[in-house]
Amino acid sequence: MPHIQVFQGDLPDHIAFDGAVAVDTETMGLNLHRDRLCLVQLGDGKGNAWLVRIQKGVDCPNLKKLLTNPDILKIFHFARFDVAKIKQDLGITVFPVYCTKIASKLCRTSSPSHGLKALCSDLLGVELCKEQQTSDWGAETLTPEQRQYAANDVLYLHALKDKLDALLVREGRADLAEKCFSFLPTRADLDLLDFNSPDIFEH
């Protein structure tokens, strides 16, 4: 069984990560400019998940230090949104970054499905329940179902990275993936400035 802990406002001093940390966020909705950041989930790849509830007006120095540590790789699924939301609400640039969605799109071109649920099923044989995806993450208390859902979003990212890395190497696209990951903070900056509709890379 996974070990899940919830913290208010910041990550405690005693929790540390070695080399890489899985990261996800929950917001009030999917509108980058309208919907506030409610939760940041962290996973160590060993079955432990820490959920940090973001509180208005409360700084989170330990969380910020972790997310900006150049020696700790941050593993996301769809990093583009999370990196932008964290920058907007916490005022930091998350780096270095790895995105399992981008990696999947680069090396699993035979599949039309690159969501977290599909990746966990196809690569790990794990079936995720996504029923809590649109629940109220700003509620005063998180339900057990919300906690489990939030934890699931980070519990498998290390294992997915390992599988995807092997596929990227096999397909000769590991270097291309690294270049895409390095660009993600800039892509987030463009999104925050509304350079996404139309996208400046379009014709």
C-alpha positions as CSV (number, residue, x, y, z in Angstrom):
1,M,0.0,0.0,0.0
2,P,1.3,3.5,-0.8
3,H,2.2,5.8,2.0
4,I,0.3,9.1,1.6
5,Q,0.7,12.2,3.8
6,V,-1.0,15.6,3.5
7,F,0.7,18.8,4.6
8,Q,-0.7,22.3,4.9
9,G,1.2,25.2,3.3
10,D,4.6,23.6,2.8
11,L,6.8,20.5,2.8
12,P,8.4,19.7,6.1
13,D,12.1,20.2,6.5
14,H,12.9,16.5,7.0
15,I,11.6,15.2,3.7
16,A,14.3,14.9,1.0
17,F,14.6,13.5,-2.5
18,D,17.5,11.8,-4.2
19,G,18.0,12.6,-7.9
20,A,14.4,12.9,-9.0
21,V,11.0,13.7,-7.7
22,A,7.6,13.0,-9.4
23,V,5.4,16.2,-9.4
24,D,1.8,16.9,-10.2
25,T,-0.7,19.7,-9.4
26,E,-4.4,20.0,-8.8
27,T,-6.2,23.3,-9.5
28,M,-9.8,24.6,-9.3
29,G,-10.1,24.0,-13.0
30,L,-8.0,23.9,-16.2
31,N,-8.0,27.6,-17.0
32,L,-4.4,28.7,-16.5
33,H,-5.3,32.3,-15.7
34,R,-8.5,31.9,-13.8
35,D,-8.1,28.8,-11.6
36,R,-5.9,28.8,-8.6
37,L,-3.3,26.2,-7.6
38,C,-4.7,24.0,-4.7
39,L,-2.4,21.1,-4.3
40,V,1.1,20.0,-5.3
41,Q,1.8,16.2,-5.2
42,L,5.3,14.8,-4.8
43,G,6.4,11.2,-5.2
44,D,9.8,9.4,-4.6
45,G,9.2,6.4,-6.8
46,K,9.2,4.1,-3.8
47,G,5.5,4.2,-2.9
48,N,5.6,7.4,-0.9
49,A,3.4,10.4,-1.8
50,W,3.4,13.8,-0.1
51,L,0.5,16.1,-0.8
52,V,1.1,19.8,-0.1
53,R,-2.0,22.0,0.1
54,I,-1.3,25.5,-1.2
55,Q,-2.8,28.2,1.0
56,K,-3.5,31.7,0.0
57,G,-1.0,34.2,1.5
58,V,1.2,31.4,2.9
59,D,4.7,31.0,1.5
60,C,6.1,27.5,0.9
61,P,10.0,27.9,1.0
62,N,10.8,24.2,1.3
63,L,8.6,23.3,-1.7
64,K,10.0,26.2,-3.8
65,K,13.6,25.1,-2.9
66,L,12.8,21.6,-4.0
67,L,11.2,22.6,-7.3
68,T,14.0,24.9,-8.2
69,N,16.9,22.6,-7.2
70,P,19.0,22.1,-10.3
71,D,20.3,18.7,-9.0
72,I,16.8,17.2,-8.7
73,L,14.9,16.2,-11.8
74,K,11.2,17.0,-11.7
75,I,9.1,14.3,-13.5
76,F,5.7,15.4,-14.7
77,H,2.9,14.2,-16.9
78,F,1.9,17.1,-19.1
79,A,4.5,19.4,-17.6
80,R,3.5,22.3,-19.8
81,F,0.4,23.1,-17.6
82,D,2.0,22.3,-14.2
83,V,5.2,24.3,-14.8
84,A,3.1,27.3,-16.0
85,K,0.7,27.1,-13.1
86,I,3.5,26.8,-10.5
87,K,5.2,29.8,-12.0
88,Q,2.0,31.8,-12.0
89,D,1.0,31.0,-8.4
90,L,4.3,30.4,-6.6
91,G,6.5,32.7,-8.7
92,I,9.3,30.1,-9.5
93,T,10.6,28.4,-12.6
94,V,10.6,24.7,-12.2
95,F,13.8,23.1,-13.8
96,P,15.1,20.6,-14.8
97,V,12.0,18.9,-16.1
98,Y,11.0,15.6,-17.6
99,C,7.5,15.1,-19.2
100,T,6.1,11.6,-19.7
101,K,3.5,12.8,-22.1
102,I,6.1,14.4,-24.4
103,A,8.3,11.3,-24.1
104,S,5.4,9.1,-25.0
105,K,4.4,11.2,-28.1
106,L,8.0,11.0,-29.3
107,C,8.5,7.2,-28.9
108,R,5.1,5.6,-28.9
109,T,4.0,6.9,-32.3
110,S,2.0,3.7,-32.9
111,S,-0.4,4.7,-30.1
112,P,-3.0,7.5,-30.3
113,S,-3.3,7.5,-26.4
114,H,-0.7,9.4,-24.3
115,G,-2.7,10.2,-21.2
116,L,-1.5,9.0,-17.8
117,K,-4.2,6.4,-17.5
118,A,-3.2,4.9,-20.9
119,L,0.5,5.0,-20.1
120,C,0.1,3.2,-16.8
121,S,-2.1,0.6,-18.4
122,D,0.0,0.0,-21.5
123,L,3.5,0.2,-19.9
124,L,3.0,-0.9,-16.3
125,G,-0.2,-2.9,-16.3
126,V,-1.7,-0.5,-13.7
127,E,-5.3,0.6,-14.1
128,L,-6.0,4.1,-12.7
129,C,-9.3,5.5,-11.6
130,K,-9.8,9.1,-12.8
131,E,-13.2,9.8,-11.2
132,Q,-11.9,12.5,-8.9
133,Q,-10.3,14.5,-11.6
134,T,-12.9,17.2,-11.6
135,S,-13.7,17.2,-7.9
136,D,-13.4,20.3,-5.6
137,W,-9.7,20.6,-4.8
138,G,-10.3,23.8,-2.9
139,A,-12.5,22.1,-0.3
140,E,-11.5,22.5,3.3
141,T,-10.8,18.8,3.7
142,L,-9.7,16.3,1.1
143,T,-11.7,13.1,1.0
144,P,-9.8,9.7,1.1
145,E,-10.8,9.3,-2.6
146,Q,-9.2,12.6,-3.5
147,R,-6.0,11.7,-1.6
148,Q,-5.7,8.4,-3.4
149,Y,-6.4,10.0,-6.8
150,A,-3.8,12.8,-6.1
151,A,-1.2,10.3,-5.0
152,N,-1.8,8.0,-8.0
153,D,-0.8,10.9,-10.3
154,V,2.8,10.8,-8.9
155,L,3.3,7.2,-7.7
156,Y,4.0,5.7,-11.1
157,L,6.0,8.5,-12.9
158,H,9.4,7.2,-12.0
159,A,8.5,3.8,-13.4
160,L,7.0,5.3,-16.5
161,K,10.2,7.4,-17.1
162,D,12.3,4.2,-17.0
163,K,10.1,2.5,-19.6
164,L,9.9,5.6,-21.8
165,D,13.6,6.3,-21.6
166,A,14.3,2.8,-23.0
167,L,11.9,3.4,-25.8
168,L,13.4,6.8,-26.6
169,V,16.8,5.3,-26.9
170,R,15.5,2.4,-29.0
171,E,13.9,4.9,-31.4
172,G,16.9,7.3,-31.5
173,R,15.0,10.2,-30.0
174,A,16.5,10.6,-26.5
175,D,18.4,13.7,-27.5
176,L,15.3,15.3,-29.1
177,A,13.3,14.5,-26.0
178,E,15.9,16.3,-23.8
179,K,15.7,19.4,-26.1
180,C,11.9,19.4,-25.7
181,F,12.1,19.1,-21.9
182,S,14.5,22.0,-21.8
183,F,12.1,24.2,-23.7
184,L,9.2,23.6,-21.4
185,P,9.8,26.5,-19.0
186,T,9.8,28.8,-22.1
187,R,6.7,27.2,-23.4
188,A,5.1,27.9,-20.0
189,D,6.1,31.5,-20.2
190,L,4.5,31.8,-23.7
191,D,1.3,30.2,-22.3
192,L,1.2,32.7,-19.4
193,L,1.5,35.5,-22.0
194,D,-1.4,34.0,-24.0
195,F,0.9,33.1,-26.9
196,N,-1.0,29.9,-27.4
197,S,-4.0,30.9,-29.3
198,P,-2.9,31.3,-32.0
199,D,0.4,29.5,-31.3
200,I,3.4,31.5,-32.5
201,F,4.8,28.3,-34.0
202,E,1.8,27.9,-36.3
203,H,1.8,29.2,-39.9
